[in-house]
Amino acid sequence: MGGKTVVITGASDGIGAATARQLHDQGENVVVVGRSEGKTTAVAAELGADYFVADFADLSRVRGLAEKIHSDYESIDVLVNNAGGMPAKTRRTADGYDMTYQVNYLAPFLLTTLLLDVLVDSRATIVNTCSAAHKMLRNVSVDDIERTERRRPIIAYALSKFAIVLFTRELHRRYHGGGLAVAAVHPGYVNTNFGRASGSRLLAVMAHTPVPRLVATADRAARQLVWLASSTPGDDWQSGEYYSRNRIAKANCRAYDPSLARELWDRTQANLSR
């Protein structure tokens, strides 16, 4: 089969599904990963693509997903970590973590690191969906990131996405020399089911205003992910950076602290090894 093998999480709806469709149309071999079995199988059937169903609120499912991907694919050209969410209320997972922290950061970290051997061997590209919300934060520590259950939903979400930026930079530092390329990307405010599913009162009110007509559709927002997934790192974009509107953007100032990124990586690995 021609084309790249592209694994996309959160691909059953919204930006992830739009990314899967656009990459499929370019001739890539898309692997659809989603939480909802019905939505995931529907997108996969539409594209004639392979698929896996995994709920990131359960880390045993993430480990099982990594094992299945390992078993089925000798190489992975692109991993798009797009799954995420913003619960309206604090919820604790069966693994003992805050839902926002686990789904948006811990699960993507676990999946990526479990696949690192094949990703490095494939000289793969990793695209991490982020959010500009992380830029509202001030003086963030690793303790803050790990204790999102104490925060309002939007702050917990911002902290989890800040963790993704730090993860991106540390992943680049550790593995870019081995051929891995990675970028974090802010797709912008997008009119999808993501915001509606969050239960946010602000987003619910905005839905009845002209605002949704002024923001990007999922198809438009997906173009950034598609660009990073299908272009050449080093030529078209620089590994380790945070992107918005197809160019390097300024992240939270704390994102450029290598000791903070290293501390978060080491503590996350230690937590997952317990």
Accessible surface in RSA format (square Angstrom, percent):
REM  Atomic radii and reference values for relative SASA: ProtOr
REM  Chains: A
REM  Algorithm: Lee & Richards
REM  Probe-radius: 1.40
REM  Slices: 20
REM RES _ NUM      All-atoms   Total-Side   Main-Chain    Non-polar    All polar
REM                ABS   REL    ABS   REL    ABS   REL    ABS   REL    ABS   REL
RES MET A   1   209.40 108.4 125.39  83.0  84.01 200.0  98.45  83.7 110.95 147.0
RES GLY A   2    59.23  73.0   0.00   N/A  59.23  73.0  41.03 112.6  18.20  40.8
RES GLY A   3    49.74  61.3   0.00   N/A  49.74  61.3  17.50  48.0  32.24  72.2
RES LYS A   4    66.89  32.6  65.52  40.2   1.37   3.3  52.63  47.4  14.26  15.2
RES THR A   5    20.91  14.9  20.91  21.2   0.00   0.0   0.57   0.8  20.35  30.8
RES VAL A   6     0.58   0.4   0.58   0.5   0.00   0.0   0.58   0.5   0.00   0.0
RES VAL A   7     0.00   0.0   0.00   0.0   0.00   0.0   0.00   0.0   0.00   0.0
RES ILE A   8     0.00   0.0   0.00   0.0   0.00   0.0   0.00   0.0   0.00   0.0
RES THR A   9     0.88   0.6   0.88   0.9   0.00   0.0   0.23   0.3   0.65   1.0
RES GLY A  10    21.00  25.9   0.00   N/A  21.00  25.9  15.10  41.4   5.91  13.2
RES ALA A  11     0.00   0.0   0.00   0.0   0.00   0.0   0.00   0.0   0.00   0.0
RES SER A  12    18.08  15.3  12.04  16.1   6.04  13.9   0.00   0.0  18.08  25.3
RES ASP A  13    50.23  35.2  43.78  43.6   6.46  15.3  22.23  52.3  28.00  27.9
RES GLY A  14    18.34  22.6   0.00   N/A  18.34  22.6  13.06  35.8   5.28  11.8
RES ILE A  15    23.03  13.1  19.97  14.9   3.06   7.4  19.97  14.4   3.06   8.3
RES GLY A  16     0.00   0.0   0.00   N/A   0.00   0.0   0.00   0.0   0.00   0.0
RES ALA A  17     2.35   2.2   2.35   3.6   0.00   0.0   2.35   3.3   0.00   0.0
RES ALA A  18     1.66   1.5   1.56   2.4   0.10   0.2   1.56   2.2   0.10   0.3
RES THR A  19     0.00   0.0   0.00   0.0   0.00   0.0   0.00   0.0   0.00   0.0
RES ALA A  20     0.00   0.0   0.00   0.0   0.00   0.0   0.00   0.0   0.00   0.0
RES ARG A  21    85.50  35.9  85.45  43.6   0.05   0.1  33.04  45.2  52.46  31.8
RES GLN A  22    40.60  22.7  38.23  27.9   2.37   5.6  28.73  61.1  11.87   9.0
RES LEU A  23     0.68   0.4   0.68   0.5   0.00   0.0   0.68   0.5   0.00   0.0
RES HIS A  24    68.45  37.4  61.87  43.0   6.58  16.8  44.61  46.0  23.83  27.7
RES ASP A  25   117.60  82.4  80.92  80.5  36.68  86.7  30.68  72.2  86.93  86.7
RES GLN A  26   100.83  56.4  65.58  47.9  35.26  83.9  36.56  77.8  64.27  48.7
RES GLY A  27    45.04  55.5   0.00   N/A  45.04  55.5  34.61  95.0  10.43  23.4
RES GLU A  28    22.23  12.8  17.58  13.3   4.65  11.1   0.35   0.7  21.88  17.9
RES ASN A  29    34.07  23.5  28.20  27.3   5.86  14.1  18.66  44.9  15.41  14.9
RES VAL A  30     6.70   4.4   0.00   0.0   6.69  16.1   0.00   0.0   6.69  18.1
RES VAL A  31     3.23   2.1   3.23   2.9   0.00   0.0   3.23   2.8   0.00   0.0
RES VAL A  32     0.00   0.0   0.00   0.0   0.00   0.0   0.00   0.0   0.00   0.0
RES VAL A  33     1.40   0.9   1.40   1.3   0.00   0.0   1.40   1.2   0.00   0.0
RES GLY A  34     2.44   3.0   0.00   N/A   2.44   3.0   2.44   6.7   0.00   0.0
RES ARG A  35   168.73  70.8 152.57  77.8  16.17  38.5  37.59  51.4 131.14  79.5
RES SER A  36    37.56  31.7  29.62  39.5   7.95  18.3  24.02  51.1  13.54  19.0
RES GLU A  37   115.66  66.4 109.81  83.1   5.85  13.9  29.60  57.3  86.06  70.3
RES GLY A  38    50.96  62.8   0.00   N/A  50.96  62.8  40.00 109.8  10.96  24.6
RES LYS A  39   102.87  50.2  97.94  60.1   4.92  11.7  67.90  61.1  34.97  37.2
RES THR A  40     0.00   0.0   0.00   0.0   0.00   0.0   0.00   0.0   0.00   0.0
RES THR A  41    40.08  28.5  37.39  37.9   2.69   6.4  24.31  32.7  15.77  23.8
RES ALA A  42    61.26  56.3  46.93  72.4  14.33  32.6  56.06  78.9   5.20  13.8
RES VAL A  43     7.73   5.1   7.32   6.6   0.41   1.0   7.70   6.7   0.03   0.1
RES ALA A  44     2.83   2.6   2.06   3.2   0.76   1.7   2.29   3.2   0.53   1.4
RES ALA A  45    81.33  74.8  49.95  77.1  31.38  71.4  61.10  86.0  20.23  53.6
RES GLU A  46   102.21  58.7  63.46  48.0  38.75  92.3  46.66  90.3  55.55  45.4
RES LEU A  47    16.55   9.2   7.33   5.2   9.22  23.2   9.48   6.7   7.07  19.0
RES GLY A  48    73.69  90.9   0.00   N/A  73.69  90.9  38.21 104.8  35.48  79.5
RES ALA A  49    19.62  18.0   1.62   2.5  17.99  40.9   8.24  11.6  11.37  30.1
RES ASP A  50    81.99  57.4  74.57  74.2   7.42  17.6  16.22  38.2  65.77  65.6
RES TYR A  51    97.78  45.6  83.04  47.2  14.73  38.3  46.20  34.7  51.57  63.6
RES PHE A  52    23.14  11.6  19.73  12.2   3.42   8.9  23.14  14.0   0.00   0.0
RES VAL A  53    52.99  34.9  31.29  28.3  21.71  52.3  31.29  27.2  21.71  58.9
RES ALA A  54     4.44   4.1   1.50   2.3   2.94   6.7   1.50   2.1   2.94   7.8
RES ASP A  55    43.19  30.3  42.80  42.6   0.40   0.9   7.30  17.2  35.89  35.8
RES PHE A  56     9.28   4.6   6.94   4.3   2.34   6.1   6.94   4.2   2.34   6.7
RES ALA A  57    18.83  17.3  15.17  23.4   3.66   8.3  15.17  21.4   3.66   9.7
RES ASP A  58    45.32  31.7  45.32  45.1   0.00   0.0  13.32  31.4  32.00  31.9
RES LEU A  59     5.48   3.1   5.48   3.9   0.00   0.0   5.48   3.8   0.00   0.0
RES SER A  60    70.97  60.0  60.09  80.2  10.88  25.1  47.56 101.3  23.41  32.8
RES ARG A  61   129.95  54.6 124.03  63.2   5.91  14.1  29.51  40.3 100.44  60.9
RES VAL A  62     0.00   0.0   0.00   0.0   0.00   0.0   0.00   0.0   0.00   0.0
RES ARG A  63    87.85  36.9  87.46  44.6   0.39   0.9  41.13  56.2  46.72  28.3
RES GLY A  64    22.92  28.3   0.00   N/A  22.92  28.3  21.92  60.2   1.00   2.2
RES LEU A  65     4.61   2.6   1.35   1.0   3.26   8.2   3.24   2.3   1.37   3.7
RES ALA A  66     2.53   2.3   2.53   3.9   0.00   0.0   2.53   3.6   0.00   0.0
RES GLU A  67   122.57  70.4 115.01  87.0   7.56  18.0  43.31  83.8  79.26  64.7
RES LYS A  68   116.03  56.6 112.78  69.2   3.24   7.7  64.50  58.1  51.53  54.9
RES ILE A  69     0.02   0.0   0.01   0.0   0.02   0.0   0.01   0.0   0.02   0.0
RES HIS A  70    69.22  37.8  53.47  37.2  15.74  40.3  34.76  35.8  34.45  40.1
RES SER A  71    95.34  80.6  55.07  73.5  40.28  92.8  34.23  72.9  61.11  85.6
RES ASP A  72    89.68  62.8  57.84  57.6  31.83  75.3  15.94  37.5  73.73  73.5
RES TYR A  73    32.18  15.0  27.66  15.7   4.51  11.7  28.61  21.5   3.56   4.4
RES GLU A  74   176.80 101.5 146.11 110.5  30.69  73.1  67.01 129.6 109.78  89.6
RES SER A  75    53.50  45.2  50.48  67.4   3.02   6.9  23.25  49.5  30.25  42.4
RES ILE A  76     0.22   0.1   0.22   0.2   0.00   0.0   0.22   0.2   0.00   0.0
RES ASP A  77    47.23  33.1  42.43  42.2   4.80  11.3   5.67  13.3  41.57  41.5
RES VAL A  78     1.43   0.9   1.43   1.3   0.00   0.0   1.43   1.2   0.00   0.0
RES LEU A  79     0.00   0.0   0.00   0.0   0.00   0.0   0.00   0.0   0.00   0.0
RES VAL A  80     0.00   0.0   0.00   0.0   0.00   0.0   0.00   0.0   0.00   0.0
RES ASN A  81     5.61   3.9   0.84   0.8   4.76  11.5   0.91   2.2   4.70   4.5
RES ASN A  82    19.94  13.7  10.77  10.4   9.17  22.1   0.24   0.6  19.69  19.0
RES ALA A  83    18.41  16.9  13.02  20.1   5.39  12.3  15.01  21.1   3.40   9.0
RES GLY A  84    30.99  38.2   0.00   N/A  30.99  38.2   2.94   8.1  28.05  62.8
RES GLY A  85    18.17  22.4   0.00   N/A  18.17  22.4  17.89  49.1   0.28   0.6
RES MET A  86    21.02  10.9  15.85  10.5   5.18  12.3  16.06  13.7   4.96   6.6
RES PRO A  87    28.37  20.7  16.29  14.8  12.09  43.9  25.87  21.4   2.50  15.5
RES ALA A  88    48.27  44.4  27.23  42.0  21.04  47.9  30.83  43.4  17.44  46.2
RES LYS A  89   164.26  80.1 156.54  96.0   7.72  18.4 103.97  93.6  60.29  64.2
RES THR A  90    82.37  58.6  50.97  51.7  31.39  74.8  39.94  53.6  42.43  64.1
RES ARG A  91   137.71  57.8 132.07  67.3   5.64  13.4  41.82  57.2  95.88  58.1
RES ARG A  92   153.75  64.6 122.61  62.5  31.14  74.1  58.59  80.1  95.16  57.7
RES THR A  93    11.09   7.9   0.00   0.0  11.09  26.4   4.45   6.0   6.65  10.0
RES ALA A  94   110.33 101.4  60.73  93.7  49.60 112.8  73.73 103.8  36.60  97.0
RES ASP A  95    56.69  39.7  26.98  26.8  29.71  70.3  10.94  25.7  45.75  45.6
RES GLY A  96    31.91  39.3   0.00   N/A  31.91  39.3  24.20  66.4   7.70  17.3
RES TYR A  97    33.85  15.8  31.78  18.1   2.06   5.4  27.05  20.3   6.80   8.4
RES ASP A  98     7.30   5.1   4.48   4.5   2.82   6.7   1.00   2.4   6.29   6.3
RES MET A  99    19.88  10.3  19.88  13.2   0.00   0.0  15.33  13.0   4.55   6.0
RES THR A 100     7.89   5.6   7.50   7.6   0.39   0.9   0.35   0.5   7.53  11.4
RES TYR A 101     2.93   1.4   2.93   1.7   0.00   0.0   2.69   2.0   0.24   0.3
RES GLN A 102     0.00   0.0   0.00   0.0   0.00   0.0   0.00   0.0   0.00   0.0
RES VAL A 103    23.44  15.4  23.44  21.2   0.00   0.0  23.44  20.4   0.00   0.0
RES ASN A 104     0.50   0.3   0.00   0.0   0.50   1.2   0.00   0.0   0.50   0.5
RES TYR A 105     0.78   0.4   0.78   0.4   0.00   0.0   0.00   0.0   0.78   1.0
RES LEU A 106     0.00   0.0   0.00   0.0   0.00   0.0   0.00   0.0   0.00   0.0
RES ALA A 107     0.00   0.0   0.00   0.0   0.00   0.0   0.00   0.0   0.00   0.0
RES PRO A 108     2.86   2.1   2.86   2.6   0.00   0.0   2.86   2.4   0.00   0.0
RES PHE A 109     1.19   0.6   1.19   0.7   0.00   0.0   1.19   0.7   0.00   0.0
RES LEU A 110     8.54   4.8   8.54   6.1   0.00   0.0   8.54   6.0   0.00   0.0
RES LEU A 111     0.00   0.0   0.00   0.0   0.00   0.0   0.00   0.0   0.00   0.0
RES THR A 112     0.00   0.0   0.00   0.0   0.00   0.0   0.00   0.0   0.00   0.0
RES THR A 113    28.84  20.5  13.73  13.9  15.11  36.0   8.92  12.0  19.92  30.1
RES LEU A 114    70.81  39.4  57.61  41.2  13.20  33.2  60.32  42.4  10.49  28.2
RES LEU A 115     0.00   0.0   0.00   0.0   0.00   0.0   0.00   0.0   0.00   0.0
RES LEU A 116    18.38  10.2  18.26  13.1   0.12   0.3  18.35  12.9   0.03   0.1
RES ASP A 117    85.70  60.0  72.63  72.3  13.07  30.9  47.33 111.4  38.36  38.3
RES VAL A 118    11.20   7.4   8.47   7.7   2.73   6.6  11.16   9.7   0.04   0.1
RES LEU A 119     0.00   0.0   0.00   0.0   0.00   0.0   0.00   0.0   0.00   0.0
RES VAL A 120    36.57  24.1  34.13  30.9   2.44   5.9  34.13  29.7   2.44   6.6
RES ASP A 121   121.69  85.2  89.38  89.0  32.31  76.4  29.85  70.3  91.84  91.6
RES SER A 122    24.88  21.0   1.13   1.5  23.76  54.7   9.76  20.8  15.12  21.2
RES ARG A 123   167.59  70.4 146.79  74.8  20.80  49.5  53.49  73.1 114.10  69.1
RES ALA A 124     0.34   0.3   0.00   0.0   0.34   0.8   0.09   0.1   0.25   0.7
RES THR A 125    11.24   8.0  10.57  10.7   0.67   1.6   0.50   0.7  10.73  16.2
RES ILE A 126     0.00   0.0   0.00   0.0   0.00   0.0   0.00   0.0   0.00   0.0
RES VAL A 127     0.00   0.0   0.00   0.0   0.00   0.0   0.00   0.0   0.00   0.0
RES ASN A 128     0.11   0.1   0.11   0.1   0.00   0.0   0.11   0.3   0.00   0.0
RES THR A 129    12.52   8.9  10.86  11.0   1.67   4.0  10.86  14.6   1.67   2.5
RES CYS A 130     2.65   2.0   0.00   0.0   2.65   6.2   0.00   0.0   2.65   2.9
RES SER A 131    13.18  11.1  13.17  17.6   0.01   0.0   3.35   7.1   9.83  13.8
RES ALA A 132    35.01  32.2  28.77  44.4   6.24  14.2  29.16  41.1   5.85  15.5
RES ALA A 133    18.74  17.2   8.56  13.2  10.19  23.2  16.20  22.8   2.54   6.7
RES HIS A 134     0.00   0.0   0.00   0.0   0.00   0.0   0.00   0.0   0.00   0.0
RES LYS A 135    82.77  40.4  73.56  45.1   9.20  21.9  37.98  34.2  44.78  47.7
RES MET A 136    91.67  47.5  64.34  42.6  27.33  65.1  62.56  53.2  29.10  38.6
RES LEU A 137    13.85   7.7   9.77   7.0   4.09  10.3  12.77   9.0   1.08   2.9
RES ARG A 138   176.29  74.0 152.85  77.9  23.45  55.8  70.66  96.6 105.63  64.0
RES ASN A 139   132.91  91.7 111.43 107.7  21.48  51.7  29.95  72.1 102.96  99.5
RES VAL A 140     3.73   2.5   3.09   2.8   0.64   1.5   3.44   3.0   0.29   0.8
RES SER A 141    42.46  35.9  42.36  56.5   0.11   0.2  36.45  77.6   6.02   8.4
RES VAL A 142     2.24   1.5   0.46   0.4   1.78   4.3   0.46   0.4   1.78   4.8
RES ASP A 143    54.55  38.2  53.60  53.3   0.95   2.2   8.68  20.4  45.87  45.7
RES ASP A 144    36.11  25.3  33.73  33.6   2.39   5.6   2.99   7.0  33.12  33.0
RES ILE A 145     0.00   0.0   0.00   0.0   0.00   0.0   0.00   0.0   0.00   0.0
RES GLU A 146    40.12  23.0  24.29  18.4  15.83  37.7   9.68  18.7  30.44  24.9
RES ARG A 147   103.95  43.6 103.25  52.6   0.70   1.7  15.62  21.3  88.33  53.5
RES THR A 148     1.18   0.8   0.00   0.0   1.18   2.8   0.00   0.0   1.18   1.8
RES GLU A 149    52.66  30.2  39.09  29.6  13.56  32.3  19.15  37.0  33.51  27.4
RES ARG A 150   172.55  72.4 134.17  68.4  38.38  91.4  55.42  75.7 117.13  71.0
RES ARG A 151    96.41  40.5  84.28  43.0  12.13  28.9  15.78  21.6  80.63  48.9
RES ARG A 152   157.32  66.1 149.53  76.2   7.79  18.5  70.99  97.0  86.33  52.3
RES PRO A 153    51.06  37.2  46.45  42.3   4.61  16.8  51.00  42.1   0.06   0.4
RES ILE A 154    62.75  35.7  61.70  46.0   1.05   2.5  61.70  44.4   1.05   2.9
RES ILE A 155    28.05  16.0  28.05  20.9   0.00   0.0  28.05  20.2   0.00   0.0
RES ALA A 156     4.15   3.8   4.15   6.4   0.00   0.0   4.15   5.8   0.00   0.0
RES TYR A 157    25.49  11.9  25.49  14.5   0.00   0.0   9.10   6.8  16.39  20.2
RES ALA A 158     0.00   0.0   0.00   0.0   0.00   0.0   0.00   0.0   0.00   0.0
RES LEU A 159     2.46   1.4   2.46   1.8   0.00   0.0   2.46   1.7   0.00   0.0
RES SER A 160     0.00   0.0   0.00   0.0   0.00   0.0   0.00   0.0   0.00   0.0
RES LYS A 161     8.46   4.1   8.46   5.2   0.00   0.0   2.37   2.1   6.09   6.5
RES PHE A 162     0.00   0.0   0.00   0.0   0.00   0.0   0.00   0.0   0.00   0.0
RES ALA A 163     0.00   0.0   0.00   0.0   0.00   0.0   0.00   0.0   0.00   0.0
RES ILE A 164     3.18   1.8   3.18   2.4   0.00   0.0   3.18   2.3   0.00   0.0
RES VAL A 165     1.66   1.1   1.66   1.5   0.00   0.0   1.66   1.4   0.00   0.0
RES LEU A 166     0.29   0.2   0.15   0.1   0.14   0.3   0.29   0.2   0.00   0.0
RES PHE A 167     4.47   2.2   0.33   0.2   4.14  10.8   4.43   2.7   0.04   0.1
RES THR A 168     0.99   0.7   0.99   1.0   0.00   0.0   0.99   1.3   0.00   0.0
RES ARG A 169    68.98  29.0  64.05  32.6   4.93  11.7  12.23  16.7  56.75  34.4
RES GLU A 170     1.99   1.1   1.51   1.1   0.48   1.1   0.62   1.2   1.37   1.1
RES LEU A 171     0.16   0.1   0.00   0.0   0.16   0.4   0.00   0.0   0.16   0.4
RES HIS A 172    53.12  29.0  51.34  35.7   1.77   4.5  24.93  25.7  28.18  32.8
RES ARG A 173   118.40  49.7  90.76  46.3  27.64  65.8  47.80  65.3  70.60  42.8
RES ARG A 174    81.67  34.3  49.23  25.1  32.44  77.2  18.61  25.4  63.06  38.2
RES TYR A 175    67.31  31.4  66.07  37.6   1.23   3.2  35.02  26.3  32.28  39.8
RES HIS A 176    80.86  44.2  74.48  51.8   6.38  16.3  45.91  47.3  34.94  40.7
RES GLY A 177    85.50 105.4   0.00   N/A  85.50 105.4  45.84 125.8  39.66  88.8
RES GLY A 178    38.47  47.4   0.00   N/A  38.47  47.4  27.36  75.1  11.11  24.9
RES GLY A 179    14.79  18.2   0.00   N/A  14.79  18.2   4.90  13.4   9.89  22.2
RES LEU A 180     1.21   0.7   0.98   0.7   0.23   0.6   0.98   0.7   0.23   0.6
RES ALA A 181     3.96   3.6   3.96   6.1   0.00   0.0   3.96   5.6   0.00   0.0
RES VAL A 182     0.55   0.4   0.55   0.5   0.00   0.0   0.55   0.5   0.00   0.0
RES ALA A 183     0.00   0.0   0.00   0.0   0.00   0.0   0.00   0.0   0.00   0.0
RES ALA A 184     0.35   0.3   0.35   0.5   0.00   0.0   0.35   0.5   0.00   0.0
RES VAL A 185     0.04   0.0   0.04   0.0   0.00   0.0   0.04   0.0   0.00   0.0
RES HIS A 186    33.57  18.3  32.94  22.9   0.63   1.6  19.39  20.0  14.18  16.5
RES PRO A 187    17.82  13.0   8.79   8.0   9.03  32.8   9.14   7.5   8.68  53.9
RES GLY A 188    26.76  33.0   0.00   N/A  26.76  33.0  18.94  52.0   7.82  17.5
RES TYR A 189    96.11  44.9  77.43  44.1  18.68  48.6  69.33  52.1  26.78  33.0
RES VAL A 190    18.50  12.2   5.71   5.2  12.79  30.8   5.71   5.0  12.79  34.7
RES ASN A 191    61.32  42.3  45.59  44.1  15.73  37.9   3.52   8.5  57.80  55.9
RES THR A 192    15.31  10.9   7.43   7.5   7.88  18.8   7.36   9.9   7.95  12.0
RES ASN A 193    65.08  44.9  63.39  61.3   1.69   4.1  19.19  46.2  45.89  44.4
RES PHE A 194    79.72  39.9  67.83  42.0  11.89  30.9  75.22  45.6   4.50  12.9
RES GLY A 195    11.81  14.6   0.00   N/A  11.81  14.6   9.89  27.1   1.92   4.3
RES ARG A 196   134.93  56.7 108.67  55.4  26.26  62.5  68.87  94.1  66.06  40.0
RES ALA A 197    88.35  81.2  48.61  75.0  39.74  90.4  61.00  85.9  27.35  72.4
RES SER A 198     3.91   3.3   0.40   0.5   3.51   8.1   3.24   6.9   0.67   0.9
RES GLY A 199    47.54  58.6   0.00   N/A  47.54  58.6  30.11  82.6  17.42  39.0
RES SER A 200    28.59  24.2  17.38  23.2  11.21  25.8  15.16  32.3  13.44  18.8
RES ARG A 201   210.65  88.4 203.66 103.8   6.99  16.6  76.81 105.0 133.84  81.1
RES LEU A 202   122.48  68.2 115.29  82.5   7.19  18.1 119.63  84.0   2.85   7.7
RES LEU A 203    29.90  16.7  25.73  18.4   4.18  10.5  26.03  18.3   3.87  10.4
RES ALA A 204    57.03  52.4  47.39  73.1   9.64  21.9  56.05  78.9   0.98   2.6
RES VAL A 205    96.10  63.2  92.44  83.7   3.66   8.8  95.79  83.2   0.31   0.8
RES MET A 206    40.27  20.9  40.26  26.6   0.01   0.0  32.86  27.9   7.41   9.8
RES ALA A 207    48.36  44.5  25.67  39.6  22.69  51.6  26.89  37.9  21.47  56.9
RES HIS A 208   166.61  91.1 129.90  90.3  36.71  93.9  90.31  93.1  76.29  88.8
RES THR A 209    48.48  34.5  39.18  39.7   9.30  22.2  44.45  59.7   4.03   6.1
RES PRO A 210    76.73  55.9  76.64  69.9   0.10   0.4  76.64  63.3   0.10   0.6
RES VAL A 211    47.85  31.5  47.84  43.3   0.01   0.0  47.84  41.6   0.01   0.0
RES PRO A 212    23.86  17.4  18.99  17.3   4.87  17.7  19.14  15.8   4.72  29.3
RES ARG A 213   187.35  78.7 151.95  77.5  35.40  84.3  75.45 103.1 111.89  67.8
RES LEU A 214   145.87  81.2 111.28  79.6  34.60  87.0 116.18  81.6  29.69  79.9
RES VAL A 215    33.83  22.3  18.27  16.5  15.56  37.5  23.79  20.7  10.04  27.2
RES ALA A 216    19.08  17.5  14.35  22.1   4.74  10.8  15.15  21.3   3.93  10.4
RES THR A 217    81.34  57.9  80.15  81.3   1.19   2.8  74.22  99.7   7.12  10.8
RES ALA A 218    21.17  19.5  18.53  28.6   2.64   6.0  18.53  26.1   2.64   7.0
RES ASP A 219    81.27  56.9  80.43  80.1   0.84   2.0  20.18  47.5  61.09  60.9
RES ARG A 220   149.05  62.6 143.48  73.1   5.57  13.3  26.08  35.6 122.97  74.5
RES ALA A 221     4.62   4.2   0.00   0.0   4.62  10.5   4.62   6.5   0.00   0.0
RES ALA A 222     0.00   0.0   0.00   0.0   0.00   0.0   0.00   0.0   0.00   0.0
RES ARG A 223   145.74  61.2 142.94  72.9   2.80   6.7  48.59  66.4  97.14  58.9
RES GLN A 224    16.49   9.2  16.48  12.0   0.01   0.0   9.16  19.5   7.33   5.6
RES LEU A 225     0.00   0.0   0.00   0.0   0.00   0.0   0.00   0.0   0.00   0.0
RES VAL A 226     8.76   5.8   8.76   7.9   0.00   0.0   8.76   7.6   0.00   0.0
RES TRP A 227    55.89  22.4  51.47  24.9   4.42  10.4  41.61  22.2  14.28  23.2
RES LEU A 228     0.19   0.1   0.16   0.1   0.03   0.1   0.16   0.1   0.03   0.1
RES ALA A 229     1.26   1.2   0.00   0.0   1.26   2.9   0.00   0.0   1.26   3.3
RES SER A 230    39.77  33.6  16.75  22.4  23.02  53.0   7.00  14.9  32.78  45.9
RES SER A 231    19.57  16.5   9.48  12.6  10.09  23.3  16.55  35.2   3.02   4.2
RES THR A 232    69.12  49.2  67.44  68.4   1.68   4.0  35.18  47.2  33.94  51.3
RES PRO A 233    45.74  33.3  30.64  27.9  15.10  54.9  31.00  25.6  14.75  91.7
RES GLY A 234    50.23  61.9   0.00   N/A  50.23  61.9  27.87  76.5  22.36  50.1
RES ASP A 235   118.67  83.1  83.99  83.6  34.68  82.0  24.50  57.7  94.16  93.9
RES ASP A 236    73.87  51.7  50.35  50.1  23.52  55.6  10.02  23.6  63.85  63.7
RES TRP A 237     4.56   1.8   0.00   0.0   4.56  10.7   4.55   2.4   0.01   0.0
RES GLN A 238    87.76  49.1  87.74  64.1   0.02   0.1  31.95  68.0  55.81  42.3
RES SER A 239    14.04  11.9   1.89   2.5  12.14  28.0   1.89   4.0  12.14  17.0
RES GLY A 240     3.45   4.2   0.00   N/A   3.45   4.2   2.57   7.1   0.87   2.0
RES GLU A 241    45.18  25.9  44.42  33.6   0.77   1.8   1.23   2.4  43.95  35.9
RES TYR A 242     6.89   3.2   5.50   3.1   1.38   3.6   3.98   3.0   2.90   3.6
RES TYR A 243     5.84   2.7   5.84   3.3   0.00   0.0   3.91   2.9   1.93   2.4
RES SER A 244    21.10  17.8  19.54  26.1   1.56   3.6   7.74  16.5  13.37  18.7
RES ARG A 245   184.64  77.5 166.53  84.9  18.11  43.1  52.93  72.3 131.70  79.8
RES ASN A 246    71.59  49.4  56.72  54.8  14.87  35.8  20.59  49.5  51.01  49.3
RES ARG A 247   148.78  62.5 145.35  74.1   3.43   8.2  55.45  75.8  93.33  56.6
RES ILE A 248    83.79  47.7  62.27  46.4  21.52  51.9  62.27  44.8  21.52  58.4
RES ALA A 249    23.18  21.3  13.90  21.5   9.28  21.1  21.90  30.8   1.28   3.4
RES LYS A 250   137.13  66.9 127.61  78.3   9.52  22.7  87.85  79.1  49.28  52.5
RES ALA A 251     4.24   3.9   0.97   1.5   3.28   7.5   0.97   1.4   3.28   8.7
RES ASN A 252     8.26   5.7   2.93   2.8   5.34  12.8   6.02  14.5   2.24   2.2
RES CYS A 253    95.75  72.4  80.07  89.3  15.68  36.8  34.70  87.9  61.05  65.8
RES ARG A 254    69.69  29.3  68.30  34.8   1.40   3.3  24.74  33.8  44.95  27.2
RES ALA A 255     1.40   1.3   0.00   0.0   1.40   3.2   0.00   0.0   1.40   3.7
RES TYR A 256    77.85  36.3  56.99  32.4  20.86  54.3  52.44  39.4  25.41  31.3
RES ASP A 257    38.91  27.3  34.01  33.9   4.89  11.6  16.42  38.6  22.48  22.4
RES PRO A 258    80.56  58.7  73.59  67.1   6.97  25.3  80.46  66.4   0.10   0.6
RES SER A 259    64.88  54.8  59.47  79.4   5.41  12.5  43.24  92.1  21.64  30.3
RES LEU A 260     6.68   3.7   4.62   3.3   2.07   5.2   6.68   4.7   0.00   0.0
RES ALA A 261     4.27   3.9   2.97   4.6   1.30   3.0   2.97   4.2   1.30   3.4
RES ARG A 262    90.62  38.0  90.62  46.2   0.00   0.0  37.35  51.1  53.26  32.3
RES GLU A 263    73.49  42.2  67.75  51.3   5.74  13.7  29.11  56.3  44.38  36.2
RES LEU A 264     1.67   0.9   1.67   1.2   0.00   0.0   1.67   1.2   0.00   0.0
RES TRP A 265     3.82   1.5   2.26   1.1   1.56   3.7   3.11   1.7   0.71   1.2
RES ASP A 266    68.09  47.7  61.47  61.2   6.62  15.7  26.95  63.4  41.14  41.0
RES ARG A 267    76.84  32.3  75.81  38.6   1.03   2.5  38.31  52.4  38.53  23.4
RES THR A 268     0.00   0.0   0.00   0.0   0.00   0.0   0.00   0.0   0.00   0.0
RES GLN A 269    76.05  42.5  74.03  54.1   2.02   4.8  18.37  39.1  57.68  43.7
RES ALA A 270    59.21  54.4  47.67  73.6  11.54  26.3  56.16  79.1   3.05   8.1
RES ASN A 271    30.49  21.0  26.40  25.5   4.09   9.9   0.04   0.1  30.45  29.4
RES LEU A 272    22.95  12.8  10.18   7.3  12.77  32.1  12.23   8.6  10.72  28.8
RES SER A 273    95.92  81.1  58.12  77.6  37.80  87.1  39.92  85.0  56.01  78.5
RES ARG A 274   210.28  88.3 139.89  71.3  70.39 167.6 100.30 137.1 109.98  66.7
END  Absolute sums over single chains surface
CHAIN  1 A    12402.7       9684.7       2717.9       6133.5       6269.2
END  Absolute sums over all chains
TOTAL         12402.7       9684.7       2717.9       6133.5       6269.2
